[in-house]
């Protein structure tokens, strides 16, 4: 059995996080920075002046292969290795399947699923450079239990689970662990934008959030910081060194309850 040397814990670790300007992304950037990591953030939107000064923010669209190439050219100029990558960027089309256009379907797959394939492919040499690392793919509870009018998003997130398992098997020889986080209802701009599907009533935003909260076991919607802590656990080799190919559901117990209850 091959035994890999552990990295020096005193060395600064470096992580790349896509979707860094969104709700979960910003919380994840903040948590890793607080714990002494250097962060490379990627988002098609601007982050603002609060991005960590010792890190690197790249404004780019992960759904575009040419942008992905540029992202990793800039990453390689910034660091010789990566300790972890978090594939968090995603878009959502909330409409009936029969009304979803081919262009909309393809845009969701490009942003949510192809970006994970291509991002990991391009990050692989940097992850391998210093005896391995961790990949954390952000899937969704929609990968295991979903609802109407969100088919493209659900399919893309289900694909991430299969891809996570396949990568875990392929990259184990390089000491690269690959796991997925499946967030449930978390109070982010994406969640609020999707509450117009009618699945939690037609009241104002707070009434819809309250209705959604009642569908969880612990009676509330999650906070982005709670998902960030799950991501940190899976990225940190001290905490999750024996985990790979796994899907961690963080949903307030929503998927534990029978839908007929």
Secondary structure, DSSP 8 states (H G I E B T S, - for coil): --------TTS--EEEEESTTSHHHHHHHHHHHHTT-EEEEEESS---TTS-TTSEEEE--TTSHHHHHHHHHHHHHH-S--SEEEE-------S-GGG--HHHHHHHHIIIIIHHHHHHHHHHHHHHTTT-EEEEEE--GGGTS--TT-HHHHHHHHHHHHHHHHHHHHHGGGTEEEEEEEE-SB-SHHHHHHGGGSTT-SS-HHHHHHHHHTTSSSSS-B-HHHHHHHHHHHH-HHHHTT--S-EEEESTTGGGS-TT-
